[in-house]
Amino acid sequence: MTNRSSGASFQTTALALGAVCGSVMLVAPAAAEHVGATNPGWDQCRTADPDKRIAGCTQVIGAIAQESKHNQVAAYVNRAGAYQAKGDYAHALEDFGQALEVDPKSATLLVARGAAHHAKGDLDSAIADYERALAEDKKAIAAFVARAAAWRSKGDKDKALVDLNEAIKLDKRHTPALVARGAIYHSAGDHDHAIADYSSVIARDPKNTMALNGRGACYYAKAEYDKALADFDAALKVDANYVSALVNRANAWRGKKDYARAKADYDKALTLKPGMPAAKKGSDDMVRLLAGKSSGGTPAADTAPAGEHDHN
């Protein structure tokens, strides 16, 4: 948050919600900057360590009347973010509420509190905050994207798609909205539209692993295994431990009947995420299929499984 006015307004980017292949990652907000304050607690109120940040912000909040409105909001938001990072949503929500007492019309703060409600599992309260944010700012793209994620979590993909379309009308290059919409198209079996959205993102950001994995999964669903493998390879070059892409690449190798490579990817996924059902079943299937090949008998029948997605 870099707004240095005496008021309590903040840039949306600092409280931005990340997107993970069609759903919003409900992360704690970034630390807010204070302006012109001398309280020694500020040294810790912006640190990455949640416990230290809570201690520092609590010191600042203990003398909150001495702070400007901007700094009051920053202190509450920073402590809320630390609580949220620790999974303490009750205290996070309380602090977001205090920040909103200072700046009740802040769409950014409303989106942030909505995200905390969403992370807690209270989707109705999250949607209520997103709607309040949009009432304050009809062009609050983060609110549209966040509400879409909440609608999707409630199983209402149609409403989610409406919100994502609104976000993209406001910004045709908005990566989180495009990735999210691609995932909805993908889950609905509309792979061509999903590929178009993912490709739009990849054209600007060739290392966007969510878009690469999503597009690869679409190609896989269309049985275009070579294209799928190219996308999964690209995603794994960026993040070699991306479990979903590993399982998807294993599935694509499986689709090409390359069971040895498929097993290697399933097994690596299992080392990263022990007990993962898709990877465990895939590895077990490969043992059976490879044993059948080595015996020289009739190859066992195999059906390539559905792809792994980060939709939810």
VOMARKE-171486 format. One record per residue (C-alpha): x, y, z; residue in one letter. Coordinates in steps of 0.02 Angstrom, whole numbers, plus 50000, padded with zeros to 5 digits. Each point is the difference from the previous one (the first is absolute). Last residue first. Layout:
# residues N
XYZA;...
# end
This chain:
# residues 312
494534874149671N;500434999149816H;501804994650023D;499784986049875H;500584982049983E;499544991749837G;498724986149981A;500744982849989P;500724991349845A;499154983549974T;501084984549996D;499784982549933A;501394987950043A;501234996149863P;499874982149938T;501454990250069G;501855003749987G;500244999150187S;500895016849999S;498485008749927K;498824992950131G;501175005050140A;500075017649928L;498115000950002L;499824993950179R;501385011150068V;499285014449900M;498304997650080D;500795000950172D;500865016349954S;498395007449933G;499024994650153K;501275008150115K;500125015949894A;498125002549992A;499774995950185P;501395011350068M;500694989350140G;501645009250014P;500025017149916K;501775004049943L;500604982049998T;498354994949924L;500175012649858A;501724992849964K;499234982649991D;498645005449879Y;501305008449891D;501124984749994A;498504988849970K;499475010049847A;501764999349930R;499994981050014A;498214998649936Y;500295008449832D;498314994649931K;499725017449921K;498515002850115G;501104994350143R;501275013149955W;498575012550008A;499434993250168N;501765001550069A;500055017949936R;498385003550093N;500684992350158V;501575010549989L;499015015749956A;498924997750155S;501544997350108V;500955015749951Y;501694995250071N;501045004249846A;499285017549998D;500485010549849V;500644985349899K;498504990450065L;498785012249920A;500924998949833A;500014981050005D;498145000050039F;499685011349851D;501044989749879A;499234983950067L;498255006549964A;500475004749822K;500704982549974D;498484991950081Y;498645007849895E;498714988050074A;498735014450014K;500024998050190A;501905000649991Y;499925016249902Y;498895007250137C;501174993750135A;501455008349910G;499045016349996R;499714999150187G;501794995150040N;500685014149893L;498745012550070A;500414995450179M;501874999749965T;500085017749932N;501754999649927K;499535005849825P;499185015750072D;499285011149864R;499624986449872A;499704987950144I;498535010350063V;499135000849832S;500384981749975S;499094995650161Y;498465009649944D;500004992449825A;500344982650070I;498485001750113A;498925005249851H;500584984649905D;499814988650150H;498165003050031D;499844984450107G;499145009350143A;501534997850110S;501055007749862H;498865014949978Y;500075002950187I;501894998250001A;500205012249857G;498925012550093R;501164999050150A;501565001849894V;499235014949910L;499435008250163A;501694997650084P;500935006649846T;499055016149969H;500425004149819R;498245004449943K;499825011950147D;498285006950043L;499124988149882K;501094986250075I;499335003550174A;498214999849937E;500304983449911N;500724993250162L;498445005250095D;498834991949874V;501054984250000L;499874998450188A;498125002249990K;499914985649876D;501234989450098K;498874999350153D;500764985950101G;500185009950161K;501894999949977S;499685006849826R;498975014250069W;501405004050122A;501304999949863A;498925011349893A;499835011650150R;501895001350009A;500165003849814V;498625013250005F;500705007750160A;501765000749928A;499325009049847I;499305014250105A;499205010149859K;498325002550086K;500895007250150D;499025002750161E;498574988549951A;501304988049932L;500844999250170A;498344997150085R;499694985549880E;501714992850041Y;499605001550185D;498344991049981A;500834986649893I;501254996550138A;498634999350131S;499084987249895D;501584990049969L;500454997450182D;501354986949972G;501365008450104K;500975003749840A;498425007949930H;499745010950154H;501835005449988A;499765003849815A;498485010450041G;501045009950124R;501265003949863A;498635004349875V;499225011850127L;501695007950035L;500275003449815T;498255006849977A;500375012950134S;498375008550051K;500114996550186P;501745007650024D;500355001050187V;498654987750052E;500554989749851L;501724998050078A;499174993950160Q;498994987349901G;501584994049914F;500714997850175D;498534989650059E;500054989749842L;501824995850029A;499654995750182H;498664987549950A;501004993949850Y;501454993350100D;500744989449859G;501775005950040K;500115009949838A;498315007450043Q;500665006250167Y;501475008149913A;498895008049870G;498845006850134A;501515007450089R;500535009049842N;498235005649964V;499765007150175Y;501655009349995A;499755006649823A;498245006150040V;500645009950147Q;501465006349897N;498875007649867H;498865007350132K;501515008450079S;500734992450158E;500005006650178Q;498294992650033A;500734982749962I;501094999650155A;499684981650042G;499754997349814I;501855003449972V;500524987350131Q;498764987549930T;500745003049828C;501724995450062G;499454984350092A;498914994249856I;501415003149877R;501224990250106K;498804985450007D;499625000749813P;501835000949942D;499995010249839A;500355016450089T;498915015549981R;499415002250179C;501754995550061Q;500865016749972D;498315008550021W;500044995850185G;501285013750028P;498605013149987N;500725014449898T;498755002149859A;500205010049839G;499084988149885V;499674981650028H;500154987649859E;498824985349990A;500604982150009A;499294988749867A;498294992650025P;499774982150059A;499644987649862V;498344994049935L;500594992049840M;498605003749882V;499414986049891S;500184997449815G;501734993149982C;500715007450159V;499655018550009A;500805011950122G;498975012350099L;500625017850006A;500125009150165L;501535009849947A;499345001249824T;498405008850054T;500945015850044Q;499545007450167F;498845013550068S;500195005150181A;500235018749987G;501575010250031S;500624995849825S;501474988349978R;499184986449897N;501294986149990T;499114984750059M;
# end
